[in-house]
Every structure is written in C-alpha cells, then in structure tokens.
Amino acid sequence: QVHLVESGGGSVQAGGSLRLSCAASGRTFSSYAVGWFRQAPGKEREFVAAISRNGGSTLYAQFVKGRFTISRDNAKNTVYLQMNSLQSEDTAVYYCVADVSHGGYYGTSAGWYDYWGQGTEVTVSS
C-alpha cells in the first residue's frame, strides 16, 4: 500500500513558476517509480512526467520538456515537480502517481500506475 499527498498547487500568472511536492508513505519509497499526471477541465487525464525508483532516469511529455523538472528525494520520501514558464494551458489538477508493479520502471499510461494522490490544483492566468 502507498499513500500519496500532493502540495504546492496554487494560482500563478503566466510565465511564473510553482513547485509541486508529493509525500509518500507506506512501501519503501526507493522501490518504486513515481510520476505526475494532470487533468484540465473538460479534458482527459494526461501524463506529465515520471522518474525511476533511483532517480537515474526521467521521462517527460513533449509539451513540458524544457519547462518542467521531476526529481525525487528518497531520504524524504518525496517527489517534486518544478514547473517554470507556466502557461494558461498548464491549468489543471496535478496528480502524483506511484507504480509498484513493474520493478521500478515508469510508464506513460494512467493504467500503469497503482496508486494516485488526491490531486493539487494549479491555475495559470494570462
């Protein structure tokens, strides 16, 4: 069992930055991959970024490359999403996810992940 709690969402103007955090508890944090998804109003949930269990490998959706950075601190059981150069299209609820079924490797489909946080809302105004 893994419990995920996101924080750091809020309102920001276009061009600004936010850092999302996700605190995990339950299973040994360094044993599984984690990532972020988002869901904008009226749209389907979409993959944002993921990081392998040791932090050595990351993957990003094309639309966030160069603007967002995912990282993790296994000593603090926390994964981060640094978001820079935010645009109005980034407005969404952001979800932290964890995968314990695939040996620490990440995927890009929602079904790959076993656990989801409650989400944190990000609003970017232009």
TADA-V911663 format. One line per field, one symbol per residue. phi: phi as a letter, one per 40 degrees, with the letter a starting at -180 (. if undefined). A space follows every 50 residues. Layout:
phi=???
This chain:
phi=.bbbbcahcibacdgcbabcbbcbahcdcccacbabbabcdgbccbcbaa acccgcbbabcdcbdgbbbcaabccbfbbbbcbbfcbdcccacbbcbbbb bbggccbbccccccbbccgbcbbbbc
